[in-house]
Amino acid sequence: MKLFAWLTETFIATFGITRPRPEQEKTAQLIIGGFLLAFILLAGGVIVFLLIAIHLGHAH
């Protein structure tokens, strides 16, 4: 959960959006942090896939 909290704080600081109310903080961390983590993992997966595809393409 600390990862989600850090991702959420980074997102809020970067884009300057309004901070969630204290009672909404856990929900915001789950949603924003979850989407950001999913995006980072997806982007990393695509990059790794493309690098492997390029490497295998040059092997032939």
KAUR-V600773 format. One record per pair of residues at least 12 apart in sequence whose C-alpha atoms are under 7 Angstrom apart, sorted by the first residue. I is the first residue (numbers start at 1). J is the second residue. D is the distance in Angstrom with one decimal. If there is no record, write none. Layout:
<<I:J:D> <I:J:D>>
//
This chain:
<<4:29:5.5> <4:30:6.4> <4:33:4.3> <4:34:6.6> <5:29:5.5> <5:33:6.8> <7:33:5.3> <8:29:5.6> <8:32:5.9> <8:33:5.2>>
//
